[in-house]
Amino acid sequence: MIVLHEMLELFQQHRGKAIVIPGRGNRQWHEISTLPSRDLPLGDPAMGGHAGFALGLAMAMPGEKVVLFDSEGDLQMSLGVLAMVAEHKPGNFYHFLLDNECYATTGGQPVPNAARVAYDQFAKAAGYPSVHAYTNLESLSLDMGRILAAPGPTFVAMKIVPEIENRPMGQRPPRLLRSREQVIAGFRGEFGIAG
């Protein structure tokens, strides 16, 4: 399995100027990112909402590479988004799935059929033209640059070491270092989008 922090550091080396929606990886991504004005850590939408948001952003900004760090728990809530991505074929969309086989943020409860679901096969069957699956960082490190250099939409399933949160929500450090308003203002400023 892959350690999330190590994978995010590897990704950062190949990021370029991609827009990143850190999703469930946000807790560690804010420590690694060198372009926070191109990050959209908007907190947790309704379970399953990250992929739809990322798809919409990729379609709205076709000249920008959009990278999503999704989770298998989120994806199970909205598997239909895979077909939507495949239908619209946003060539700038890179969908990285962080599969730790559990709901780590709520105490580590297992995701249904966790060890046997092949999310890369779901993406392939839905019609993603480029699909990859990794269980170790070494293999991923050989391919990361090539994956991000090729046109999307691309789906990358990764088995991630679980980092289970057992402290009550109110006792955890905040996942967002900037308010939603600050994130949006920074993003608008980066791209010259009027408020």
Phi and psi restraints in degrees (value plus and minus 20) as a CYANA .aco file:
   2 ILE   PHI    -121.6   -81.6
   2 ILE   PSI     116.5   156.5
   3 VAL   PHI    -100.3   -60.3
   3 VAL   PSI     105.0   145.0
   4 LEU   PHI     -75.1   -35.1
   4 LEU   PSI     -68.5   -28.5
   5 HIS   PHI     -78.6   -38.6
   5 HIS   PSI     -60.9   -20.9
   6 GLU   PHI     -86.7   -46.7
   6 GLU   PSI     -58.7   -18.7
   7 MET   PHI     -86.5   -46.5
   7 MET   PSI     -61.9   -21.9
   8 LEU   PHI     -84.5   -44.5
   8 LEU   PSI     -57.6   -17.6
   9 GLU   PHI     -84.1   -44.1
   9 GLU   PSI     -61.0   -21.0
  10 LEU   PHI     -81.4   -41.4
  10 LEU   PSI     -68.1   -28.1
  11 PHE   PHI     -77.5   -37.5
  11 PHE   PSI     -63.6   -23.6
  12 GLN   PHI     -76.0   -36.0
  12 GLN   PSI     -54.5   -14.5
  13 GLN   PHI     -84.6   -44.6
  13 GLN   PSI     -43.9    -3.9
  14 HIS   PHI    -134.5   -94.5
  14 HIS   PSI     -17.6    22.4
  15 ARG   PHI     -80.6   -40.6
  15 ARG   PSI     -60.6   -20.6
  16 GLY   PHI      45.2    85.2
  16 GLY   PSI    -149.1  -109.1
  17 LYS   PHI    -132.5   -92.5
  17 LYS   PSI       5.6    45.6
  18 ALA   PHI     -79.7   -39.7
  18 ALA   PSI     125.3   165.3
  19 ILE   PHI     -96.6   -56.6
  19 ILE   PSI     113.5   153.5
  20 VAL   PHI    -140.5  -100.5
  20 VAL   PSI     107.1   147.1
  21 ILE   PHI    -124.0   -84.0
  21 ILE   PSI      81.2   121.2
  22 PRO   PHI     -93.2   -53.2
  22 PRO   PSI     -36.0     4.0
  23 GLY   PHI      27.8    67.8
  23 GLY   PSI    -148.9  -108.9
  24 ARG   PHI     -91.3   -51.3
  24 ARG   PSI     -31.1     8.9
  25 GLY   PHI    -107.8   -67.8
  25 GLY   PSI     -18.1    21.9
  26 ASN   PHI     -81.8   -41.8
  26 ASN   PSI     -55.1   -15.1
  27 ARG   PHI     -75.6   -35.6
  27 ARG   PSI     -53.2   -13.2
  28 GLN   PHI    -123.2   -83.2
  28 GLN   PSI     -46.9    -6.9
  29 TRP   PHI     -81.4   -41.4
  29 TRP   PSI     -58.7   -18.7
  30 HIS   PHI     -82.8   -42.8
  30 HIS   PSI     -41.8    -1.8
  31 GLU   PHI    -100.6   -60.6
  31 GLU   PSI     -38.6     1.4
  32 ILE   PHI    -126.2   -86.2
  32 ILE   PSI     -55.6   -15.6
  33 SER   PHI     -80.0   -40.0
  33 SER   PSI     117.0   157.0
  34 THR   PHI    -126.2   -86.2
  34 THR   PSI     -19.5    20.5
  35 LEU   PHI    -152.3  -112.3
  35 LEU   PSI      46.5    86.5
  36 PRO   PHI     -80.7   -40.7
  36 PRO   PSI     -44.2    -4.2
  37 SER   PHI     -92.3   -52.3
  37 SER   PSI     -30.9     9.1
  38 ARG   PHI    -127.0   -87.0
  38 ARG   PSI      -8.9    31.1
  39 ASP   PHI    -123.4   -83.4
  39 ASP   PSI     124.2   164.2
  40 LEU   PHI    -143.6  -103.6
  40 LEU   PSI      51.7    91.7
  41 PRO   PHI    -105.4   -65.4
  41 PRO   PSI      67.5   107.5
  42 LEU   PHI    -116.0   -76.0
  42 LEU   PSI      -2.4    37.6
  43 GLY   PHI      63.9   103.9
  43 GLY   PSI    -189.1  -149.1
  44 ASP   PHI    -114.9   -74.9
  44 ASP   PSI      93.7   133.7
  45 PRO   PHI     -91.4   -51.4
  45 PRO   PSI    -196.7  -156.7
  46 ALA   PHI     -74.1   -34.1
  46 ALA   PSI     124.9   164.9
  47 MET   PHI     -68.9   -28.9
  47 MET   PSI     106.4   146.4
  48 GLY   PHI      75.5   115.5
  48 GLY   PSI     -17.6    22.4
  49 GLY   PHI    -107.1   -67.1
  49 GLY   PSI     -36.0     4.0
  50 HIS   PHI     -82.9   -42.9
  50 HIS   PSI     -65.4   -25.4
  51 ALA   PHI     -85.8   -45.8
  51 ALA   PSI     -61.3   -21.3
  52 GLY   PHI     -83.7   -43.7
  52 GLY   PSI     -61.0   -21.0
  53 PHE   PHI     -82.4   -42.4
  53 PHE   PSI     -65.6   -25.6
  54 ALA   PHI     -83.9   -43.9
  54 ALA   PSI     -60.6   -20.6
  55 LEU   PHI     -81.1   -41.1
  55 LEU   PSI     -66.9   -26.9
  56 GLY   PHI     -79.4   -39.4
  56 GLY   PSI     -62.1   -22.1
  57 LEU   PHI     -85.2   -45.2
  57 LEU   PSI     -62.8   -22.8
  58 ALA   PHI     -81.2   -41.2
  58 ALA   PSI     -59.3   -19.3
  59 MET   PHI     -91.6   -51.6
  59 MET   PSI     -54.4   -14.4
  60 ALA   PHI     -95.8   -55.8
  60 ALA   PSI     -44.7    -4.7
  61 MET   PHI    -147.0  -107.0
  61 MET   PSI      46.4    86.4
  62 PRO   PHI     -83.3   -43.3
  62 PRO   PSI     -38.8     1.2
  63 GLY   PHI    -105.0   -65.0
  63 GLY   PSI     -21.0    19.0
  64 GLU   PHI    -138.5   -98.5
  64 GLU   PSI     117.9   157.9
  65 LYS   PHI     -94.1   -54.1
  65 LYS   PSI     110.1   150.1
  66 VAL   PHI    -138.6   -98.6
  66 VAL   PSI     103.9   143.9
  67 VAL   PHI    -138.0   -98.0
  67 VAL   PSI     109.3   149.3
  68 LEU   PHI    -134.4   -94.4
  68 LEU   PSI     113.5   153.5
  69 PHE   PHI    -124.8   -84.8
  69 PHE   PSI      77.5   117.5
  70 ASP   PHI    -116.3   -76.3
  70 ASP   PSI     152.2   192.2
  71 SER   PHI    -145.6  -105.6
  71 SER   PSI     137.7   177.7
  72 GLU   PHI     -87.4   -47.4
  72 GLU   PSI     -52.1   -12.1
  73 GLY   PHI     -83.4   -43.4
  73 GLY   PSI     -63.3   -23.3
  74 ASP   PHI     -83.6   -43.6
  74 ASP   PSI     -67.2   -27.2
  75 LEU   PHI     -83.1   -43.1
  75 LEU   PSI     -57.2   -17.2
  76 GLN   PHI     -82.1   -42.1
  76 GLN   PSI     -46.1    -6.1
  77 MET   PHI     -96.6   -56.6
  77 MET   PSI     -34.7     5.3
  78 SER   PHI    -170.0  -130.0
  78 SER   PSI      34.1    74.1
  79 LEU   PHI     -77.7   -37.7
  79 LEU   PSI     -44.6    -4.6
  80 GLY   PHI     -81.2   -41.2
  80 GLY   PSI     -41.6    -1.6
  81 VAL   PHI     -83.9   -43.9
  81 VAL   PSI     -47.2    -7.2
  82 LEU   PHI     -81.7   -41.7
  82 LEU   PSI     -62.0   -22.0
  83 ALA   PHI     -87.1   -47.1
  83 ALA   PSI     -56.6   -16.6
  84 MET   PHI     -83.2   -43.2
  84 MET   PSI     -65.4   -25.4
  85 VAL   PHI     -80.4   -40.4
  85 VAL   PSI     -67.4   -27.4
  86 ALA   PHI     -82.2   -42.2
  86 ALA   PSI     -56.2   -16.2
  87 GLU   PHI     -88.6   -48.6
  87 GLU   PSI     -63.6   -23.6
  88 HIS   PHI    -103.2   -63.2
  88 HIS   PSI     -40.9    -0.9
  89 LYS   PHI      31.0    71.0
  89 LYS   PSI      32.1    72.1
  90 PRO   PHI     -88.7   -48.7
  90 PRO   PSI      92.9   132.9
  91 GLY   PHI     -88.9   -48.9
  91 GLY   PSI     -25.6    14.4
  92 ASN   PHI    -128.9   -88.9
  92 ASN   PSI      -6.5    33.5
  93 PHE   PHI    -129.6   -89.6
  93 PHE   PSI     108.7   148.7
  94 TYR   PHI    -147.3  -107.3
  94 TYR   PSI      92.9   132.9
  95 HIS   PHI    -126.3   -86.3
  95 HIS   PSI      81.1   121.1
  96 PHE   PHI    -116.9   -76.9
  96 PHE   PSI     105.1   145.1
  97 LEU   PHI    -124.8   -84.8
  97 LEU   PSI     101.7   141.7
  98 LEU   PHI    -114.9   -74.9
  98 LEU   PSI      79.2   119.2
  99 ASP   PHI    -123.8   -83.8
  99 ASP   PSI      79.6   119.6
 100 ASN   PHI    -123.9   -83.9
 100 ASN   PSI     -12.2    27.8
 101 GLU   PHI      45.2    85.2
 101 GLU   PSI      -4.9    35.1
 102 CYS   PHI    -174.7  -134.7
 102 CYS   PSI     148.1   188.1
 103 TYR   PHI    -111.6   -71.6
 103 TYR   PSI      62.5   102.5
 104 ALA   PHI     -85.8   -45.8
 104 ALA   PSI     -51.9   -11.9
 105 THR   PHI     -95.9   -55.9
 105 THR   PSI     -33.0     7.0
 106 THR   PHI    -136.2   -96.2
 106 THR   PSI      -1.8    38.2
 107 GLY   PHI      95.7   135.7
 107 GLY   PSI     -21.6    18.4
 108 GLY   PHI      75.1   115.1
 108 GLY   PSI      -2.3    37.7
 109 GLN   PHI     -81.2   -41.2
 109 GLN   PSI     121.8   161.8
 110 PRO   PHI     -90.2   -50.2
 110 PRO   PSI     121.6   161.6
 111 VAL   PHI     -94.3   -54.3
 111 VAL   PSI     120.9   160.9
 112 PRO   PHI     -71.6   -31.6
 112 PRO   PSI     110.3   150.3
 113 ASN   PHI      35.7    75.7
 113 ASN   PSI      13.4    53.4
 114 ALA   PHI     -70.1   -30.1
 114 ALA   PSI     -67.3   -27.3
 115 ALA   PHI     -97.7   -57.7
 115 ALA   PSI     -35.1     4.9
 116 ARG   PHI    -129.0   -89.0
 116 ARG   PSI     -32.9     7.1
 117 VAL   PHI     -95.5   -55.5
 117 VAL   PSI     109.0   149.0
 118 ALA   PHI    -125.9   -85.9
 118 ALA   PSI      70.4   110.4
 119 TYR   PHI     -83.0   -43.0
 119 TYR   PSI     -51.8   -11.8
 120 ASP   PHI     -81.4   -41.4
 120 ASP   PSI     -54.5   -14.5
 121 GLN   PHI     -91.9   -51.9
 121 GLN   PSI     -54.3   -14.3
 122 PHE   PHI     -79.2   -39.2
 122 PHE   PSI     -68.4   -28.4
 123 ALA   PHI     -82.8   -42.8
 123 ALA   PSI     -62.0   -22.0
 124 LYS   PHI     -82.8   -42.8
 124 LYS   PSI     -66.7   -26.7
 125 ALA   PHI     -84.8   -44.8
 125 ALA   PSI     -51.5   -11.5
 126 ALA   PHI     -92.1   -52.1
 126 ALA   PSI     -42.6    -2.6
 127 GLY   PHI      96.9   136.9
 127 GLY   PSI     -10.1    29.9
 128 TYR   PHI     -79.4   -39.4
 128 TYR   PSI     111.1   151.1
 129 PRO   PHI     -95.7   -55.7
 129 PRO   PSI     -40.8    -0.8
 130 SER   PHI    -152.3  -112.3
 130 SER   PSI      97.9   137.9
 131 VAL   PHI    -155.1  -115.1
 131 VAL   PSI     116.4   156.4
 132 HIS   PHI    -158.2  -118.2
 132 HIS   PSI     135.8   175.8
 133 ALA   PHI    -162.2  -122.2
 133 ALA   PSI     117.1   157.1
 134 TYR   PHI    -157.9  -117.9
 134 TYR   PSI     123.8   163.8
 135 THR   PHI    -140.0  -100.0
 135 THR   PSI     -24.3    15.7
 136 ASN   PHI    -164.0  -124.0
 136 ASN   PSI     131.2   171.2
 137 LEU   PHI     -88.1   -48.1
 137 LEU   PSI     -52.7   -12.7
 138 GLU   PHI     -79.0   -39.0
 138 GLU   PSI     -68.4   -28.4
 139 SER   PHI     -84.4   -44.4
 139 SER   PSI     -63.6   -23.6
 140 LEU   PHI     -82.1   -42.1
 140 LEU   PSI     -59.9   -19.9
 141 SER   PHI     -83.6   -43.6
 141 SER   PSI     -49.7    -9.7
 142 LEU   PHI     -90.5   -50.5
 142 LEU   PSI     -46.8    -6.8
 143 ASP   PHI    -127.8   -87.8
 143 ASP   PSI     -35.7     4.3
 144 MET   PHI     -74.2   -34.2
 144 MET   PSI     -68.8   -28.8
 145 GLY   PHI     -80.7   -40.7
 145 GLY   PSI     -63.0   -23.0
 146 ARG   PHI     -85.7   -45.7
 146 ARG   PSI     -61.0   -21.0
 147 ILE   PHI     -80.0   -40.0
 147 ILE   PSI     -66.4   -26.4
 148 LEU   PHI     -97.4   -57.4
 148 LEU   PSI     -38.5     1.5
 149 ALA   PHI    -103.3   -63.3
 149 ALA   PSI     -44.5    -4.5
 150 ALA   PHI    -102.6   -62.6
 150 ALA   PSI     135.5   175.5
 151 PRO   PHI     -89.1   -49.1
 151 PRO   PSI     130.7   170.7
 152 GLY   PHI    -113.4   -73.4
 152 GLY   PSI    -187.8  -147.8
 153 PRO   PHI     -91.8   -51.8
 153 PRO   PSI     122.5   162.5
 154 THR   PHI    -146.9  -106.9
 154 THR   PSI     120.3   160.3
 155 PHE   PHI    -140.8  -100.8
 155 PHE   PSI     107.9   147.9
 156 VAL   PHI    -146.9  -106.9
 156 VAL   PSI      87.0   127.0
 157 ALA   PHI    -109.9   -69.9
 157 ALA   PSI     112.7   152.7
 158 MET   PHI    -153.3  -113.3
 158 MET   PSI     113.2   153.2
 159 LYS   PHI    -102.9   -62.9
 159 LYS   PSI      99.5   139.5
 160 ILE   PHI    -133.5   -93.5
 160 ILE   PSI     121.1   161.1
 161 VAL   PHI     -83.8   -43.8
 161 VAL   PSI     106.5   146.5
 162 PRO   PHI     -86.3   -46.3
 162 PRO   PSI     119.4   159.4
 163 GLU   PHI    -142.9  -102.9
 163 GLU   PSI      68.1   108.1
 164 ILE   PHI     -99.8   -59.8
 164 ILE   PSI     113.0   153.0
 165 GLU   PHI    -115.2   -75.2
 165 GLU   PSI      99.9   139.9
 166 ASN   PHI    -133.5   -93.5
 166 ASN   PSI     -27.4    12.6
 167 ARG   PHI     -97.3   -57.3
 167 ARG   PSI     126.3   166.3
 168 PRO   PHI     -76.7   -36.7
 168 PRO   PSI     127.4   167.4
 169 MET   PHI     -69.1   -29.1
 169 MET   PSI     -64.2   -24.2
 170 GLY   PHI     -88.7   -48.7
 170 GLY   PSI     -34.3     5.7
 171 GLN   PHI    -120.6   -80.6
 171 GLN   PSI     -20.3    19.7
 172 ARG   PHI    -107.2   -67.2
 172 ARG   PSI     131.2   171.2
 173 PRO   PHI     -83.6   -43.6
 173 PRO   PSI     129.2   169.2
 174 PRO   PHI     -83.3   -43.3
 174 PRO   PSI     121.9   161.9
 175 ARG   PHI    -100.6   -60.6
 175 ARG   PSI     -45.7    -5.7
 176 LEU   PHI    -128.6   -88.6
 176 LEU   PSI     104.0   144.0
 177 LEU   PHI    -108.5   -68.5
 177 LEU   PSI     -39.4     0.6
 178 ARG   PHI    -139.8   -99.8
 178 ARG   PSI     126.9   166.9
 179 SER   PHI     -88.1   -48.1
 179 SER   PSI     142.7   182.7
 180 ARG   PHI     -76.4   -36.4
 180 ARG   PSI     -60.2   -20.2
 181 GLU   PHI     -83.9   -43.9
 181 GLU   PSI     -61.1   -21.1
 182 GLN   PHI     -85.7   -45.7
 182 GLN   PSI     -60.5   -20.5
 183 VAL   PHI     -80.6   -40.6
 183 VAL   PSI     -68.6   -28.6
 184 ILE   PHI     -85.5   -45.5
 184 ILE   PSI     -61.7   -21.7
 185 ALA   PHI     -83.1   -43.1
 185 ALA   PSI     -63.1   -23.1
 186 GLY   PHI     -83.6   -43.6
 186 GLY   PSI     -60.1   -20.1
 187 PHE   PHI     -86.4   -46.4
 187 PHE   PSI     -65.5   -25.5
 188 ARG   PHI     -80.5   -40.5
 188 ARG   PSI     -61.8   -21.8
 189 GLY   PHI     -83.0   -43.0
 189 GLY   PSI     -61.3   -21.3
 190 GLU   PHI     -79.1   -39.1
 190 GLU   PSI     -58.7   -18.7
 191 PHE   PHI    -127.4   -87.4
 191 PHE   PSI     -14.7    25.3
 192 GLY   PHI      44.4    84.4
 192 GLY   PSI      17.0    57.0
 193 ILE   PHI    -112.4   -72.4
 193 ILE   PSI     104.3   144.3
 194 ALA   PHI     -87.1   -47.1
 194 ALA   PSI     123.9   163.9
